[in-house]
Amino acid sequence: MSKTIRLGTRLRYPITVVSLLKSPGDKIKKQEPLMEYSFKWMKEVGDKIRGETWEEEQTTIVPWESPTDGELSQWHIAEGQGLHGDGPCFVVKEDCPHSVQFQGLCGLCGKDMTEVNWAAETRETDRAPINMVHDQTNLMVSAGHAQRVEQELQTRLIQSRKLSLVVDLDQTVIQACIDPTVGEWQNDPTNPNHESVKEVKSFQLEDGPYGLARRCSYYIKMRPGLARFLERISDMYELHVYTMGTRAYAQNVAHVLDPGKKLFGNRVISRDENGNIFTKSLQRLFPVSTHMVVIIDDRSDVWPRNRSNLIKVSPYEFFKGIGDINSSFLPKRQDLLTSTTNGVAKAGKKKEAAAKADKADAAARAAIANMSGTEDAALTQQQLEEQERTFEKQIKDRPLQVLQEKLDREDEEAEKATTNSEDGSESRSSSPPPHRHRVLQDDDDELKYLERHLTFLHQTYFAQYDDRRAQHHTLAANVDLTSVPDAGRILDDLKADVLGGCSIVLSGVLPRGVDIHKSEIGQQIASFGAQLRTRVRGDVTHLVVNTSQPGSEKLLEARRRPHIKIVSQEWLGACFRRWAAVDETPYLFTARLVEEGGGAGNGHHASRGGDAAAGLESEEDEEDDVGGADAENRAPASHGGGIRRKDAPRLRLVSASGQTRDVHDDDDDDDDDDGDEEADADLLPDDLEGQLSPIDGLKTFNWGSADAELNEFLASGSSDEDEDEEDEEEDEDEDEDEDAAQPARLPDRISDRPSRKRKSRDEDAETDPGAESEPSAAADDDGLQQAKRLKESPRVSSSLRNQYPSAAGGGMQNGEADADADADAEEEEEIDIDEAELEAMFEAGFDTDTGTAGDGEEALQADEGKG
Amino acid sequence: MFFLHNLERRVTLHPSYFGRNMHELVTTKLVKDVEGTCAGDYYIIAIMDTFDVSEGRILPGSGLAEFTVSYRAVVWRPFKGEVIDAITHTVNPHGFFAQAGPLSLFVSNHLIPDEIKYDASATPAQFTNNADIVIEQGTHVRVKLVGMRTEVGEMWAIGSINGDFLGALTDGRRGAFGVYVAVTARPGTPAHALGRPGCKPPLPPATGAMPHMTGTAGGW
C-alpha cells in the first residue's frame, strides 16, 4: 500500500528544502509538518507617501504538512535541494487506502471522508469514484478495488463456465401495462381474451405514481416460454436485471419472474440506482472489463457505449399499443422494423403518441445537452409528471378495451355481411359468437431464437477461451484471466457473417434527411455484415421496402434489374432475429406497379413512365415463377384495377391481396391524395402525346412576349378608357359575326394591343414569367393556336395586327383589316411622333372604319353588368 | 447508547385550536413532530413527558401561537466503538448492509474476518465460512461501530465484525451470551416512533446502560 506523495502545485516554486523533520520509518499524521522549505520573494519596502519605495528580496521558511496518515518509508528529496516545480516528495505506507466508501465514510477505517483539509490537494472522496453495486448508490469504490472485485467475479464465472447476461425487462422479457381492462378480462371467462390474460401476473406498488394512477395494478405478461428460457440460460449465464423502471417496479417484476430469487438474486438495477435516466451503461456494473458480459435489450439506443455487447431483440408487444410503460424518460424509439400489419390500434393512436413522444424526445435531448444539476432535477420531475399523466391516461382511456370493442364491431359487421340479417341479430344477442376475435395474441417466438443465439455465443466464447489458454500453456486447473476473450468481439464476429455478401438498399423505411449509416437500422445492417447502399446499382442484392409506403423510384429501378430481390422490411427483422440470411420468398414484396388503362394502347408508352411500366411487367413475369401463390392473386387484381379506371392512367400498387394503392415518389409521410395529383400532373401530357393535343402549341409558345403585351395592355390605364370601350365594341362585333363566344376575346385583345403600344419593338421580346399564368389560365384552344402563330412572326407587335384577320377566322371584314394594316403602317413610319398624336390618328381610323360603334358599346356594358 | 434526555422545542399551534385543551394539543403535536426523528447525532426514540409548557405567544403576521415546551425523551445515540445488534438487508461483494433501527450501517469485507468469504453462487448471496456462520439477507449480526457520520436528519455508520463475539447471531451464540433478545418483543418503544415504518427498533447494546441525564440539550 505504498503511495508516492507529490509536493503539490500550490507551493511558491522555486523552493529550497531546508530541513527534513521526519525520517523513514516514522509515523506521520495528516497536517503534521514533515519538512521545511524556503522560497524567495520580492517585498516592497520604503515610504509609500514620499514615493520612495523599492523592492527587497525576502527569504521565508515555511513548514510543509503531510496530506495523509501513515508511515514514512522514503524521501525523494534531500536537505538543501532546490526544486523548481512539482515532483515526488516522499513515499508513504498509508494506514488506509479509503478504497471503499459508504456515504462519505471510509468502509475500512470508519473515518469521515467528507472533511476537507487544506493540507491535501485532493478530496478523500475522490479516491473512490466508482459505483458498481446494483442496489445502492451510496457505496463507492476505488478503481483498484473495483478491479480486484471484478477479477474475483471473472474467476468465479470462468470456473463455473458462465458469462454475465444483463437482461432488460420491459418489452424484452415481459410487457407491463396498467390498463384495468386486463384485470376484468382475467375475471371474465367468457371474454375472448381470457385465455391470453390468464397467466398475466399483477402487483401493486406502494410508491407508485400519485393521483388517479395511485395504487394501480401492474399487469405483467411474460414472453412466451420465458420461464424455461431463463432456467436454461441461467446454466450458462449469470443473470442481471437492468431496467429503466423504478426500484420497486424492478423488484416486483423480478419477483414475478423469479420468486425463489434463484435466477437474479439481488442483481437488480433500476433507474433509481442507474445515475442516468436516459442511458444504460455496462460500466455502471462492470467498470473495468465488459469482456464477459452480454446484454439483451429491445432498444439499442439506450446503450450508446456498449453496442457490441448487445443482442437486440425485437420488442415484445402483447398489450397492443401500450408499448413500454417505463419509456417516458427515453427518447422516442427510431428502430421499429415491424410493419403495422396487426396494429389495429396503431394507425390512429400512433400520431398523437408520436407528437407526445416528440416532446419528450426533445426534452430528453435538451437534457442530454446540458446535464447540469438543477435543470436536470427539474427535468426529471417534469418527466415523472409526464409518466404519471401517461399512466392516468391509460387507466382512463383503457386502450385495450377500446381495441377489443373495435374488433368486436368489425366482427359484427363482417357477420352481418355474411349471415342473413333475419337470425343474425338474434343469435348475437343470445350468445356471443364463438369466434370472436381477440386483441391479445400470444404468438411471439423470439425467445426460441434468442436462446439459440445465447447458447451458440456461450459455446463459441469458451471454445475460444480454451484455445487461448492452451496457447498460453497454463495449467488446466488454473483460471487464466489474461486469455479471457471479449464477448462483444465474438458477438460481432458471429453476426458479421450473417448477411455477408448482401448489399442492401432501403426504400421508404427511414424518413428523409436521416443518415442511413447512423440510423438504428443502418447500424444493425452493418453489424450483420451487409453493405448498405444509398442507390440501386448493379451490385445491389436486396431492396428493402416499407410495405406501407414504398418509394416508387428505387422500386422501379430495382424492378429493372432481375437479380435484385425486393423484400419487405420484415425480412430484415427476420434475419436479425434468426441470425441467418432468411429465405426471401415469403418476404418478397409482391405488390406491383401496374399502369392502369395503359395496357390497351401500347403506342401510348412513349415516355419515361411507359418505359418503366413495360420493364415492370416483364420483371413481374419472372417473379411470378418464384412466388406461385402470389401470381394467382395478382392476375385478377390487375384486371380489376384495369377496369376500374380506364381513362385515368396512373401508377398504382397492386398488392397480393388485391388492394391497390397509388404510388408516389415521396419516400415519407405524404398522404395518398397528394400522390394522386402528382401522378396526374406528370403523366397526363406524356401519355397523350401521340394525339394532337389542343394545347400542344403551348410547349413551343414564348409566353414572354404575349405577357409583355398583356401587361402593357392592362397597365395602359384610364386614359385609354374610351379606346378600350371601342376595342371591345369590335369584339362584340366579331362575336356576333362568327358566333364564337368568350374564347375569341382574348386573342382579340392580344391582337389589339399593338395599337396602344408606345414602346419600341425590341422590348416585346422580353419575357415576363411572373405574369405567365394569366393568359394561360384564360387561354383555350383557339387562343392558343393563335398565340402560337403570333409567336412565329418575327416582329410581334406589327404581325399581330397583320395576322389578325386570319386569326379571327375570317370573321372580320376586309375593310377593318385594311384599316388595321394602315394603322400599323402609320405606326411604323411615324414611330417618333408623340403619343397623343398617334392615338388621335388611331382613333380617327377606327371611327371611320367601324360603323357599329354605338350599339356595340351598349351591348358590352350590359354584358359587363351581368358579369 | 440510550439516554433519558431533557430537551426543549418550540411548537406552534394554529388559531383554530385555541381553547381549553391547548396544552394537550401542544403535547400531541410535539410527539407527532419529534418522535422518531434524527436530531443531529442522536435519534429521539420516545417522549416520556413534557414538564413545562410555556405560555403561548401569538406570532405577529401569522396568528399562530408559539409555545416553548420542555420535555423528557428517550434518545439513542450510537457511539463509535459501541457494539450494537443489527439486521442484514443487502449482501454484495464489497460487504453487507445492515439496519440497526433507524441507523443504516455498512460492514465492508475488510472488516469481516478473513475466513468468512463472499459466496455469490449461493441464493441469496451470502458471506460464509462454509461452516456454521452464514450472513445473508435477514441475518442478525452483532457489529461494532467504527465510524459515524451525520447529516441533517440522517446518520450512517461503518461497522465491523472483526472481533470476538461479533458477527452473525446464531442461536448457539445467543445462548452463550445469555441474552436472547427478540427484536420484535422489545417493550416501551412504539414501532411508529422509529421514523422508518417496518424497521425494527434497536436493541440495547450488550453493555448498554441508560443513565438518566438531567442536563440541557447537548450536555451529555
Interface residues (C-beta under 8 A of the other chain):
Chain A: V100 F102 Q103 G104 L105 C106 G107 L108 C109 G110 K111 D112 T114 V133 H134 D135 Q136 N138 L139 V141 H145 V149 E152 L153 R156 S160 G260 K261 K262 G265 N266
Chain B: K80 T90 V91 N92 P93 H94 G95 F97 F106 S108 H110 L111 A120 S121 T123 P124 A125 Q137 L145 V146 G147 M148 R149 W156 A157 I158 S160
